[in-house]
Amino acid sequence: DEEFDELCFEFGLELDEITSEKDIISKEKGEERAKGASDVILYKIDVPANRYDLLCLEGLVRGLQVFKERINLPRYEKIIPAEGEGQRLIITEQTAQIRPHAVAAVLRNITFTKDRYDSFIDLQEKLHQNICRKRALVAIGTHDLDTISGPFTFTAKAPSEIKFKPLNQSQEYTAPQIMDLYRTDSHLRHYLHLIENKPRYPVIYDSNGVVLSMPPIINGDHTKISLNTRNVFIECTGTDITKAKIVLDIIVTMFSEYCEKPFTVEAAEVVYPNGKTHIYPELAYRTEKVKPEYINKKIGISETPSSLAKLLTRMCLKSHVAGNGNQIEIEIPPTRADIIHACDIVEDAAIAYGYNNIQMAIPKTYTIANQLPLSKLAELLRLDLAAAGFTEVLTFALCSQEDIADKLGMDISATNAVRIANPKTAEFQVARTTLLSGLLKTIAANRKMPLPLKLFEISDIVVKDPNTDVGARNYRHLCAIYYNKSPGFEIIHGLLDRVMQLLEVPPNEENGYTIKAAEGTAFFPGRCAEVFAKGQSIGKLGVIHPDVITKFELTMPCSALEINIEPFV
């Protein structure tokens, strides 16, 4: 087990845990339920989402064997049958509106065992969940070719015109009945929405009108694969042709090793509505050229070109040195759709070299980090506000619409608030535009505490701003509140004077700060003042309006101050 764990790590995978069906069930549902479950040891392996070729045992074992240099990478071949003997899949124009693309291939003279069959079905399911995006982009159908006769037709019909016996069912159903049948099915109900409200459903027939499948929901029972199946017809339909080609390539490369001639696939011809034809699977090999020094520089190693080529060959990327040793030529097999750019090749070279073998080095660029001036100012103010007898609180940056609008006597459109598109709870609908509501909610939650309550918070508020690249802007606000039997306006006013004293802003109009009578919806009329500093309005202070106090379920008067501290940085 330890050796295998080590091997997985070297190959860039993670052996998650070693367990058994019995262990899993007893963990989730208790030991009673686990009685009679299998004791066979299971390895749970984490595979990166882009490595579709490692999603089944066949591919994983093949990859590890090549990595350990026990076998050479197999060469996948497509065999094009003689004229008129191959299978054809004809796409009609009706499919254009719903699922326009289809690709197909045949695995000839394949030998299934129970394990191979399970792995074959399992790989399709994993691909459906992963690259096929829960069958939205691609749906895979595999059929026993000996039970049907080509050419096959991929078309789209009105739901009431489609009738067949779905997989593992005992009778025929029409398409709407099939939808109703699977509405309660824990597995298939998640895919119904993909075609449910469309006027036509996609369907594939053979030349005798036998239904192969109704993608992306279910195959027909007639073409069901069993352990005795010798020839498999594979069709992938979808809305994304690139993904469909990748999926087909992965399935045929993984399971062609069980064919009579290993690693060979019989090609099928797809006929498009415009009459054009194309042979699938593509099984395309392509070559990329990368400079050895590029690989060495990116990883931080100094290997010779020939040893880099050997490392890449171990990662299923057959490579050799070309052109006087200043180029490495890499052959990308059809199983590696994840190789898009030279950096993907570099990553594989690094995995084969071993991340733990790369020497650590001090970066060439020398930088010293520094605290943001705004954060430094906020940190200094926090200490002094605490020294003035106020207690710091930290409240959520998200709140409900009424917290910042209705409860403070404002209209939501006037707040310029940033909304969450699909909030999970009513408490987190918008980003706060003021810190005041957070402090009032904190007092409401602490009404049992001895009076007076003196609280403050220095945090960011968020407002919409069309001039920024993200459409919103943050401002660092300071908010303080005093809650007692009397409003205590003089205490909040004193705190403002103390903050200005600390910021070395004198109390005058020219280059200091002043306060002027103002009106604010959250404040008591005639008891509210606007604070001006550095020639601009930076906030308000005053006695909170009784309506606001009632809406926040408080019973005593209170006064508050909220200013923007960014102009003082």
Salt bridges, closest charged atoms under 4 A:
GLU17 OE1 - LYS27 NZ 3.50
GLU17 OE2 - LYS44 NZ 3.44
GLU32 OE2 - LYS35 NZ 3.44
ASP53 OD1 - ARG51 NE 3.01
ASP118 OD2 - LYS114 NZ 2.89
ASP122 OD2 - LYS126 NZ 2.80
GLU125 OE1 - HIS128 ND1 3.94
GLU125 OE1 - ARG135 NH2 3.79
GLU125 OE1 - HIS187 NE2 3.55
ASP180 OD1 - ARG183 NH2 2.91
GLU196 OE2 - ARG183 NH1 2.39
ASP221 OD2 - LYS165 NZ 3.96
ASP221 OD1 - LYS224 NZ 3.90
GLU235 OE2 - HIS143 NE2 2.72
ASP240 OD2 - LYS243 NZ 3.83
GLU257 OE2 - ARG62 NH2 2.68
GLU266 OE1 - ARG108 NE 2.46
GLU269 OE1 - ARG88 NE 3.52
GLU282 OE2 - LYS245 NZ 3.45
GLU282 OE2 - HIS278 NE2 3.33
GLU288 OE2 - ARG286 NE 2.94
GLU329 OE2 - LYS289 NZ 3.80
GLU329 OE1 - HIS320 NE2 3.44
GLU331 OE2 - ARG75 NH1 2.76
ASP338 OD1 - ARG336 NE 2.84
ASP348 OD2 - ARG336 NH2 2.83
GLU379 OE1 - ARG382 NH1 3.28
GLU392 OE2 - ARG382 NE 2.76
ASP403 OD1 - LYS407 NZ 3.32
ASP403 OD2 - LYS441 NZ 2.65
GLU427 OE1 - LYS441 NZ 3.32
GLU457 OE2 - ARG432 NH1 3.44
ASP460 OD1 - ARG476 NE 2.44
ASP465 OD2 - ARG473 NE 2.68
ASP547 OD2 - HIS545 ND1 3.92
GLU562 OE2 - HIS477 ND1 2.81
